[in-house]
């Protein structure tokens, strides 16, 4: 994982020194080295976190035809893809160079051959052609915007370009730009109701393959374990291929996640690390968390703060790569409100909506909270091949069964883990680290912000007006670092509701009037462990 910055379509020359200063705001994403390419048309910069091809994979990468690439992320099965490009002369062992090779052979059709998590800018100084691309779901963050003169800026994070742009957006997932914006990822399951049978053995095989291909690394690798189904399944599959595997968990003292993660680690035989934190420690970190996350979404910040604190510890012991369980809840309807889905059509349409928004929430959290400390988070549930399998199966087989969500996934992996882990009820990460965490933030916000201030929030923030004291706290911290409306518009804002999705309001009157988006607000939630 790295940080990239590109200045393109320059309407007036941008000083090289300015570009370097902009790239330095991304240094946390790539602390190992910096690279730059500049001519009179473009400036490309790269902050490198060396994971694959540590010695020769420095970027920008230039091919024999002088085309230049800066890329962030990982391309899966990149060595196998080399067979598709027999005429291309490779200069490195880097997975990123396959983008240049595929472009040489297929031009913008290269995306059809890729699976991975990535964002990149490719430039041909001879023809002046450029190509900007982002992965299918938006696992890797990417922003773009223009200044008052029309110069185009592209960067891994908002902070690198926000001071210079009058308009900024997240670059849309599954898209590319070559002078015109195109959508390259538009699978049929977005528009139709799938009918193919989901077979447990096939599901297991696809997940196993996804985990295995994401274990490739030239540096030490670990797994995040919350003690829930998703991360535990990933850890169990990873352990089959890694004799020595470090695992990590975090929580308040006595929290559900610490207890269950410890049981998973003991079962698998990982080298386990626990990080406990206090509510005050989390509150103290909120401003830095929001600065790194570049959002004011309540649930995202709640969950990101423990992940941010854990990532600092992970990097301190020399681990650069971790596998995580993001994406399973969106694919399999894992959130507790999915119990209320009235039929398979509504269930499927809601999973499609959740996946479409994932780059604004869980993908953003997993990437930015870890990359704040130069740690790369990989997410096997979100590989393109795995998504394609799951989302083309009959959604009725994914609906909640026998009183439990994600029944199909649980059955597929139940032989890997203890029964109490496989059948543990869904616990949102921000809840599982300890119920006192959310309660503590809300209490802090109550003490910090007056009723009068909340009543005037509409005046203070006309755009995306906060509706709770906690939301107003986050909105102010965001505005402190990103004051313009252009930055605020990059955040997908929704009111604080228990289900965190407007559609589910139609499923049950239970959600009406509920402000807390915590999973504990759902009636089916069971407090398995006392505070």
Rosetta blueprint (number, residue, H / E / L):
1 X L
2 X E
3 X E
4 X E
5 X E
6 X E
7 X E
8 X E
9 X L
10 X L
11 X L
12 X L
13 X L
14 X L
15 X L
16 X H
17 X H
18 X H
19 X H
20 X H
21 X H
22 X H
23 X H
24 X H
25 X L
26 X L
27 X H
28 X H
29 X H
30 X L
31 X L
32 X L
33 X E
34 X E
35 X E
36 X E
37 X E
38 X E
39 X L
40 X L
41 X L
42 X L
43 X E
44 X E
45 X E
46 X E
47 X E
48 X E
49 X L
50 X L
51 X L
52 X L
53 X L
54 X L
55 X L
56 X L
57 X L
58 X L
59 X L
60 X L
61 X E
62 X E
63 X L
64 X L
65 X L
66 X L
67 X E
68 X E
69 X E
70 X E
71 X E
72 X E
73 X E
74 X E
75 X E
76 X L
77 X L
78 X H
79 X H
80 X H
81 X H
82 X H
83 X H
84 X H
85 X L
86 X L
87 X L
88 X L
89 X L
90 X L
91 X L
92 X L
93 X L
94 X L
95 X L
96 X L
97 X H
98 X H
99 X H
100 X H
101 X H
102 X H
103 X H
104 X H
105 X H
106 X H
107 X H
108 X H
109 X H
110 X H
111 X H
112 X H
113 X H
114 X L
115 X L
116 X E
117 X E
118 X E
119 X E
120 X E
121 X E
122 X E
123 X E
124 X E
125 X L
126 X L
127 X L
128 X L
129 X E
130 X E
131 X E
132 X E
133 X E
134 X E
135 X L
136 X L
137 X L
138 X L
139 X L
140 X L
141 X L
142 X L
143 X E
144 X E
145 X E
146 X E
147 X L
148 X L
149 X L
150 X L
151 X L
152 X E
153 X E
154 X E
155 X E
156 X L
157 X L
158 X H
159 X H
160 X H
161 X L
162 X L
163 X L
164 X L
165 X L
166 X L
167 X E
168 X E
169 X E
170 X E
171 X L
172 X L
173 X L
174 X L
175 X E
176 X E
177 X E
178 X L
179 X L
180 X L
181 X E
182 X E
183 X E
184 X L
185 X L
186 X L
187 X L
188 X H
189 X H
190 X H
191 X L
192 X L
193 X L
194 X L
195 X L
196 X E
197 X L
198 X L
199 X L
200 X H
201 X H
202 X H
203 X H
204 X H
205 X H
206 X H
207 X H
208 X H
209 X H
210 X H
211 X H
212 X H
213 X H
214 X L
215 X L
216 X L
217 X L
218 X L
219 X L
220 X L
221 X E
222 X E
223 X E
224 X E
225 X L
226 X L
227 X L
228 X L
229 X H
230 X H
231 X H
232 X H
233 X H
234 X H
235 X H
236 X H
237 X H
238 X H
239 X H
240 X L
241 X L
242 X L
243 X L
244 X L
245 X L
246 X E
247 X E
248 X E
249 X E
250 X E
251 X E
252 X L
253 X L
254 X L
255 X L
256 X H
257 X H
258 X H
259 X H
260 X H
261 X H
262 X H
263 X H
264 X H
265 X H
266 X H
267 X H
268 X H
269 X L
270 X L
271 X E
272 X E
273 X E
274 X E
275 X E
276 X E
277 X L
278 X L
279 X H
280 X H
281 X H
282 X H
283 X H
284 X H
285 X H
286 X H
287 X H
288 X H
289 X H
290 X H
291 X H
292 X H
293 X H
294 X L
295 X L
296 X L
297 X L
298 X H
299 X H
300 X H
301 X H
302 X H
303 X H
304 X H
305 X H
306 X H
307 X H
308 X H
309 X H
310 X H
311 X H
312 X H
313 X H
314 X H
315 X H
316 X H
317 X L
318 X L
319 X L
320 X L
321 X E
322 X E
323 X E
324 X E
325 X L
326 X L
327 X L
328 X H
329 X H
330 X H
331 X H
332 X H
333 X L
334 X L
335 X L
336 X H
337 X H
338 X H
339 X H
340 X H
341 X L
342 X L
343 X L
344 X H
345 X H
346 X H
347 X H
348 X H
349 X H
350 X H
351 X H
352 X H
353 X H
354 X H
355 X H
356 X H
357 X L
358 X H
359 X H
360 X H
361 X L
362 X H
363 X H
364 X H
365 X H
366 X H
367 X H
368 X H
369 X H
370 X H
371 X H
372 X L
373 X L
374 X L
375 X L
376 X E
377 X E
378 X E
379 X E
380 X H
381 X H
382 X H
383 X L
384 X H
385 X H
386 X H
387 X H
388 X H
389 X H
390 X H
391 X H
392 X L
393 X E
394 X L
395 X H
396 X H
397 X H
398 X L
399 X L
400 X L
401 X E
402 X L
403 X L
404 X E
405 X L
406 X L
407 X H
408 X H
409 X H
410 X H
411 X H
412 X H
413 X H
414 X L
415 X L
416 X L
417 X L
418 X L
419 X H
420 X H
421 X H
422 X H
423 X L
424 X L
425 X L
426 X L
427 X L
428 X L
429 X H
430 X H
431 X H
432 X H
433 X L
434 X L
435 X H
436 X H
437 X H
438 X H
439 X H
440 X H
441 X H
442 X H
443 X H
444 X H
445 X H
446 X H
447 X H
448 X H
449 X L
450 X L
451 X H
452 X H
453 X H
454 X H
455 X H
456 X L
457 X H
458 X H
459 X H
460 X H
461 X L
462 X L
463 X L
464 X L
465 X L
466 X L
467 X L
468 X L
469 X H
470 X H
471 X H
472 X H
473 X H
474 X H
475 X H
476 X H
477 X H
478 X H
479 X H
480 X H
481 X H
482 X L
483 X L
484 X L
485 X H
486 X H
487 X H
488 X H
489 X L
490 X L
491 X L
492 X L
493 X L
494 X L
495 X L
496 X L
497 X L
498 X L
499 X L
500 X L
501 X L
502 X H
503 X H
504 X H
505 X H
506 X H
507 X L
508 X L
509 X H
510 X H
511 X H
512 X L
513 X L
514 X L
515 X L
516 X L
517 X L
518 X L
519 X H
520 X H
521 X H
522 X L
523 X L
524 X L
525 X L
526 X L
527 X L
528 X L
529 X L
530 X L
531 X L
